[in-house]
């Protein structure tokens, strides 16, 4: 398949781009930040996502969704990144939906309509250390009655303090560092023994540290099979990593476009600074890097949609490339804006902050470069 959007995909982009430019703009992000909003996103915008059918992109048609793929989800996420939109779309409508496809029919029937209708937010309780390492899961899940008792802590749970449901990875067998022995659980946010402490991240979004103190869940809370949670967890991670890559491309492109506009307006020594050859070279290099990132992200989306066995490898390549290119875009943006780029009056600094947060989500550049090397025998 060619590295371009189909006519239907282009129509989706033409619909989403103006919608988010108007309703999910940087102005809204500043409003949430300056008002010290405790939720981290606008619930009315989340409802608008649902009205447009966006929350159901990855939900099968037979279960009330659109039955589309990662290319379409990526179109939405790129526009989210371009506008720095505050939204639970990535964690809820993308990553969580992919995991819930392995859940029981009853669980899917309960949560898919709520996600599609904008009535639910799902938190991903996967991390336990300072860096992304899902295999290092140590939170214990012990047999208790007809279910399990969960004990431990999770960190960096985006929107975890306001989530209606948490997807929690826990250790039912084996040792931390092993993929085998992990089980994925669906835990209600209001479960007895579960507490959440909210944190504001560098990009003004909200995350939470979750503590589970003997939280009781029944056997129906298991997603997939006991001790074999790595399969649904892998589906969740691939979707989340690829979605974060698409959002990073949006962040980088938004920063690049803003910088190019500035180069055409700012004057020094009687000339528009975009006429200076040194800056033209840097701008051309940046454009090439962002187009390369967009291409590999689209290729990975297509492969994941097609069930290509190389999909996971391309997902890591996409996350690594998107992270590297977008970091270049935001750094060049701040530098080319000069001293103004360091002030809060200019939006370019907000792109740098979103880049820093997204880079860490689902593994940073170095995590995925290492993963790629290992997958290729190095």
Secondary structure as a PSIPRED ss2 file (coil, helix, strand):
# PSIPRED VFORMAT (PSIPRED V4.0)

   1 X C   1.000  0.000  0.000
   2 X C   1.000  0.000  0.000
   3 X C   1.000  0.000  0.000
   4 X C   1.000  0.000  0.000
   5 X C   1.000  0.000  0.000
   6 X C   1.000  0.000  0.000
   7 X H   0.000  1.000  0.000
   8 X H   0.000  1.000  0.000
   9 X H   0.000  1.000  0.000
  10 X H   0.000  1.000  0.000
  11 X H   0.000  1.000  0.000
  12 X H   0.000  1.000  0.000
  13 X H   0.000  1.000  0.000
  14 X H   0.000  1.000  0.000
  15 X H   0.000  1.000  0.000
  16 X H   0.000  1.000  0.000
  17 X H   0.000  1.000  0.000
  18 X H   0.000  1.000  0.000
  19 X H   0.000  1.000  0.000
  20 X H   0.000  1.000  0.000
  21 X H   0.000  1.000  0.000
  22 X H   0.000  1.000  0.000
  23 X H   0.000  1.000  0.000
  24 X C   1.000  0.000  0.000
  25 X C   1.000  0.000  0.000
  26 X H   0.000  1.000  0.000
  27 X H   0.000  1.000  0.000
  28 X H   0.000  1.000  0.000
  29 X H   0.000  1.000  0.000
  30 X H   0.000  1.000  0.000
  31 X H   0.000  1.000  0.000
  32 X H   0.000  1.000  0.000
  33 X H   0.000  1.000  0.000
  34 X H   0.000  1.000  0.000
  35 X C   1.000  0.000  0.000
  36 X C   1.000  0.000  0.000
  37 X C   1.000  0.000  0.000
  38 X C   1.000  0.000  0.000
  39 X C   1.000  0.000  0.000
  40 X C   1.000  0.000  0.000
  41 X C   1.000  0.000  0.000
  42 X C   1.000  0.000  0.000
  43 X H   0.000  1.000  0.000
  44 X H   0.000  1.000  0.000
  45 X H   0.000  1.000  0.000
  46 X H   0.000  1.000  0.000
  47 X H   0.000  1.000  0.000
  48 X H   0.000  1.000  0.000
  49 X H   0.000  1.000  0.000
  50 X H   0.000  1.000  0.000
  51 X H   0.000  1.000  0.000
  52 X C   1.000  0.000  0.000
  53 X C   1.000  0.000  0.000
  54 X H   0.000  1.000  0.000
  55 X H   0.000  1.000  0.000
  56 X H   0.000  1.000  0.000
  57 X C   1.000  0.000  0.000
  58 X C   1.000  0.000  0.000
  59 X C   1.000  0.000  0.000
  60 X C   1.000  0.000  0.000
  61 X H   0.000  1.000  0.000
  62 X H   0.000  1.000  0.000
  63 X H   0.000  1.000  0.000
  64 X C   1.000  0.000  0.000
  65 X C   1.000  0.000  0.000
  66 X C   1.000  0.000  0.000
  67 X C   1.000  0.000  0.000
  68 X C   1.000  0.000  0.000
  69 X C   1.000  0.000  0.000
  70 X H   0.000  1.000  0.000
  71 X H   0.000  1.000  0.000
  72 X H   0.000  1.000  0.000
  73 X H   0.000  1.000  0.000
  74 X H   0.000  1.000  0.000
  75 X H   0.000  1.000  0.000
  76 X H   0.000  1.000  0.000
  77 X H   0.000  1.000  0.000
  78 X H   0.000  1.000  0.000
  79 X H   0.000  1.000  0.000
  80 X H   0.000  1.000  0.000
  81 X H   0.000  1.000  0.000
  82 X H   0.000  1.000  0.000
  83 X H   0.000  1.000  0.000
  84 X C   1.000  0.000  0.000
  85 X C   1.000  0.000  0.000
  86 X C   1.000  0.000  0.000
  87 X C   1.000  0.000  0.000
  88 X C   1.000  0.000  0.000
  89 X H   0.000  1.000  0.000
  90 X H   0.000  1.000  0.000
  91 X H   0.000  1.000  0.000
  92 X H   0.000  1.000  0.000
  93 X H   0.000  1.000  0.000
  94 X H   0.000  1.000  0.000
  95 X H   0.000  1.000  0.000
  96 X H   0.000  1.000  0.000
  97 X H   0.000  1.000  0.000
  98 X H   0.000  1.000  0.000
  99 X H   0.000  1.000  0.000
 100 X H   0.000  1.000  0.000
 101 X C   1.000  0.000  0.000
 102 X C   1.000  0.000  0.000
 103 X C   1.000  0.000  0.000
 104 X C   1.000  0.000  0.000
 105 X H   0.000  1.000  0.000
 106 X H   0.000  1.000  0.000
 107 X H   0.000  1.000  0.000
 108 X H   0.000  1.000  0.000
 109 X H   0.000  1.000  0.000
 110 X H   0.000  1.000  0.000
 111 X H   0.000  1.000  0.000
 112 X H   0.000  1.000  0.000
 113 X H   0.000  1.000  0.000
 114 X H   0.000  1.000  0.000
 115 X H   0.000  1.000  0.000
 116 X H   0.000  1.000  0.000
 117 X C   1.000  0.000  0.000
 118 X C   1.000  0.000  0.000
 119 X C   1.000  0.000  0.000
 120 X C   1.000  0.000  0.000
 121 X C   1.000  0.000  0.000
 122 X E   0.000  0.000  1.000
 123 X E   0.000  0.000  1.000
 124 X E   0.000  0.000  1.000
 125 X E   0.000  0.000  1.000
 126 X C   1.000  0.000  0.000
 127 X E   0.000  0.000  1.000
 128 X C   1.000  0.000  0.000
 129 X C   1.000  0.000  0.000
 130 X C   1.000  0.000  0.000
 131 X C   1.000  0.000  0.000
 132 X C   1.000  0.000  0.000
 133 X C   1.000  0.000  0.000
 134 X H   0.000  1.000  0.000
 135 X H   0.000  1.000  0.000
 136 X H   0.000  1.000  0.000
 137 X C   1.000  0.000  0.000
 138 X C   1.000  0.000  0.000
 139 X C   1.000  0.000  0.000
 140 X E   0.000  0.000  1.000
 141 X E   0.000  0.000  1.000
 142 X E   0.000  0.000  1.000
 143 X E   0.000  0.000  1.000
 144 X E   0.000  0.000  1.000
 145 X C   1.000  0.000  0.000
 146 X C   1.000  0.000  0.000
 147 X E   0.000  0.000  1.000
 148 X E   0.000  0.000  1.000
 149 X E   0.000  0.000  1.000
 150 X E   0.000  0.000  1.000
 151 X E   0.000  0.000  1.000
 152 X E   0.000  0.000  1.000
 153 X E   0.000  0.000  1.000
 154 X E   0.000  0.000  1.000
 155 X E   0.000  0.000  1.000
 156 X C   1.000  0.000  0.000
 157 X C   1.000  0.000  0.000
 158 X C   1.000  0.000  0.000
 159 X C   1.000  0.000  0.000
 160 X C   1.000  0.000  0.000
 161 X C   1.000  0.000  0.000
 162 X C   1.000  0.000  0.000
 163 X C   1.000  0.000  0.000
 164 X C   1.000  0.000  0.000
 165 X E   0.000  0.000  1.000
 166 X E   0.000  0.000  1.000
 167 X E   0.000  0.000  1.000
 168 X E   0.000  0.000  1.000
 169 X E   0.000  0.000  1.000
 170 X E   0.000  0.000  1.000
 171 X E   0.000  0.000  1.000
 172 X C   1.000  0.000  0.000
 173 X C   1.000  0.000  0.000
 174 X C   1.000  0.000  0.000
 175 X C   1.000  0.000  0.000
 176 X C   1.000  0.000  0.000
 177 X C   1.000  0.000  0.000
 178 X C   1.000  0.000  0.000
 179 X C   1.000  0.000  0.000
 180 X C   1.000  0.000  0.000
 181 X C   1.000  0.000  0.000
 182 X E   0.000  0.000  1.000
 183 X E   0.000  0.000  1.000
 184 X E   0.000  0.000  1.000
 185 X E   0.000  0.000  1.000
 186 X E   0.000  0.000  1.000
 187 X E   0.000  0.000  1.000
 188 X E   0.000  0.000  1.000
 189 X C   1.000  0.000  0.000
 190 X C   1.000  0.000  0.000
 191 X C   1.000  0.000  0.000
 192 X C   1.000  0.000  0.000
 193 X C   1.000  0.000  0.000
 194 X E   0.000  0.000  1.000
 195 X E   0.000  0.000  1.000
 196 X E   0.000  0.000  1.000
 197 X E   0.000  0.000  1.000
 198 X E   0.000  0.000  1.000
 199 X E   0.000  0.000  1.000
 200 X E   0.000  0.000  1.000
 201 X C   1.000  0.000  0.000
 202 X C   1.000  0.000  0.000
 203 X C   1.000  0.000  0.000
 204 X C   1.000  0.000  0.000
 205 X C   1.000  0.000  0.000
 206 X E   0.000  0.000  1.000
 207 X E   0.000  0.000  1.000
 208 X E   0.000  0.000  1.000
 209 X E   0.000  0.000  1.000
 210 X E   0.000  0.000  1.000
 211 X E   0.000  0.000  1.000
 212 X E   0.000  0.000  1.000
 213 X E   0.000  0.000  1.000
 214 X E   0.000  0.000  1.000
 215 X E   0.000  0.000  1.000
 216 X E   0.000  0.000  1.000
 217 X E   0.000  0.000  1.000
 218 X E   0.000  0.000  1.000
 219 X H   0.000  1.000  0.000
 220 X H   0.000  1.000  0.000
 221 X H   0.000  1.000  0.000
 222 X E   0.000  0.000  1.000
 223 X E   0.000  0.000  1.000
 224 X C   1.000  0.000  0.000
 225 X C   1.000  0.000  0.000
 226 X C   1.000  0.000  0.000
 227 X C   1.000  0.000  0.000
 228 X E   0.000  0.000  1.000
 229 X C   1.000  0.000  0.000
 230 X H   0.000  1.000  0.000
 231 X H   0.000  1.000  0.000
 232 X H   0.000  1.000  0.000
 233 X H   0.000  1.000  0.000
 234 X H   0.000  1.000  0.000
 235 X H   0.000  1.000  0.000
 236 X H   0.000  1.000  0.000
 237 X H   0.000  1.000  0.000
 238 X H   0.000  1.000  0.000
 239 X H   0.000  1.000  0.000
 240 X H   0.000  1.000  0.000
 241 X H   0.000  1.000  0.000
 242 X H   0.000  1.000  0.000
 243 X H   0.000  1.000  0.000
 244 X H   0.000  1.000  0.000
 245 X H   0.000  1.000  0.000
 246 X H   0.000  1.000  0.000
 247 X H   0.000  1.000  0.000
 248 X H   0.000  1.000  0.000
 249 X H   0.000  1.000  0.000
 250 X H   0.000  1.000  0.000
 251 X H   0.000  1.000  0.000
 252 X H   0.000  1.000  0.000
 253 X H   0.000  1.000  0.000
 254 X H   0.000  1.000  0.000
 255 X H   0.000  1.000  0.000
 256 X H   0.000  1.000  0.000
 257 X H   0.000  1.000  0.000
 258 X H   0.000  1.000  0.000
 259 X H   0.000  1.000  0.000
 260 X H   0.000  1.000  0.000
 261 X H   0.000  1.000  0.000
 262 X H   0.000  1.000  0.000
 263 X H   0.000  1.000  0.000
 264 X H   0.000  1.000  0.000
 265 X H   0.000  1.000  0.000
 266 X C   1.000  0.000  0.000
 267 X E   0.000  0.000  1.000
 268 X E   0.000  0.000  1.000
 269 X C   1.000  0.000  0.000
 270 X C   1.000  0.000  0.000
 271 X E   0.000  0.000  1.000
 272 X E   0.000  0.000  1.000
 273 X H   0.000  1.000  0.000
 274 X H   0.000  1.000  0.000
 275 X H   0.000  1.000  0.000
 276 X C   1.000  0.000  0.000
 277 X H   0.000  1.000  0.000
 278 X H   0.000  1.000  0.000
 279 X H   0.000  1.000  0.000
 280 X H   0.000  1.000  0.000
 281 X H   0.000  1.000  0.000
 282 X H   0.000  1.000  0.000
 283 X H   0.000  1.000  0.000
 284 X H   0.000  1.000  0.000
 285 X H   0.000  1.000  0.000
 286 X H   0.000  1.000  0.000
 287 X H   0.000  1.000  0.000
 288 X H   0.000  1.000  0.000
 289 X H   0.000  1.000  0.000
 290 X H   0.000  1.000  0.000
 291 X H   0.000  1.000  0.000
 292 X H   0.000  1.000  0.000
 293 X H   0.000  1.000  0.000
 294 X H   0.000  1.000  0.000
 295 X H   0.000  1.000  0.000
 296 X H   0.000  1.000  0.000
 297 X H   0.000  1.000  0.000
 298 X H   0.000  1.000  0.000
 299 X H   0.000  1.000  0.000
 300 X H   0.000  1.000  0.000
 301 X H   0.000  1.000  0.000
 302 X H   0.000  1.000  0.000
 303 X H   0.000  1.000  0.000
 304 X H   0.000  1.000  0.000
 305 X H   0.000  1.000  0.000
 306 X H   0.000  1.000  0.000
 307 X C   1.000  0.000  0.000
 308 X C   1.000  0.000  0.000
 309 X C   1.000  0.000  0.000
 310 X C   1.000  0.000  0.000
 311 X H   0.000  1.000  0.000
 312 X H   0.000  1.000  0.000
 313 X H   0.000  1.000  0.000
 314 X H   0.000  1.000  0.000
 315 X H   0.000  1.000  0.000
 316 X H   0.000  1.000  0.000
 317 X H   0.000  1.000  0.000
 318 X H   0.000  1.000  0.000
 319 X H   0.000  1.000  0.000
 320 X H   0.000  1.000  0.000
 321 X H   0.000  1.000  0.000
 322 X H   0.000  1.000  0.000
 323 X H   0.000  1.000  0.000
 324 X H   0.000  1.000  0.000
 325 X H   0.000  1.000  0.000
 326 X H   0.000  1.000  0.000
 327 X H   0.000  1.000  0.000
 328 X H   0.000  1.000  0.000
 329 X H   0.000  1.000  0.000
 330 X H   0.000  1.000  0.000
 331 X H   0.000  1.000  0.000
 332 X H   0.000  1.000  0.000
 333 X H   0.000  1.000  0.000
 334 X H   0.000  1.000  0.000
 335 X H   0.000  1.000  0.000
 336 X H   0.000  1.000  0.000
 337 X C   1.000  0.000  0.000
 338 X H   0.000  1.000  0.000
 339 X H   0.000  1.000  0.000
 340 X H   0.000  1.000  0.000
 341 X H   0.000  1.000  0.000
 342 X H   0.000  1.000  0.000
 343 X C   1.000  0.000  0.000
 344 X C   1.000  0.000  0.000
 345 X C   1.000  0.000  0.000
 346 X C   1.000  0.000  0.000
 347 X C   1.000  0.000  0.000
 348 X H   0.000  1.000  0.000
 349 X H   0.000  1.000  0.000
 350 X H   0.000  1.000  0.000
 351 X H   0.000  1.000  0.000
 352 X H   0.000  1.000  0.000
 353 X H   0.000  1.000  0.000
 354 X H   0.000  1.000  0.000
 355 X H   0.000  1.000  0.000
 356 X H   0.000  1.000  0.000
 357 X H   0.000  1.000  0.000
 358 X H   0.000  1.000  0.000
 359 X H   0.000  1.000  0.000
 360 X H   0.000  1.000  0.000
 361 X C   1.000  0.000  0.000
 362 X C   1.000  0.000  0.000
 363 X C   1.000  0.000  0.000
 364 X C   1.000  0.000  0.000
 365 X H   0.000  1.000  0.000
 366 X H   0.000  1.000  0.000
 367 X H   0.000  1.000  0.000
 368 X H   0.000  1.000  0.000
 369 X H   0.000  1.000  0.000
 370 X H   0.000  1.000  0.000
 371 X H   0.000  1.000  0.000
 372 X H   0.000  1.000  0.000
 373 X H   0.000  1.000  0.000
 374 X H   0.000  1.000  0.000
 375 X H   0.000  1.000  0.000
 376 X C   1.000  0.000  0.000
 377 X C   1.000  0.000  0.000
 378 X C   1.000  0.000  0.000
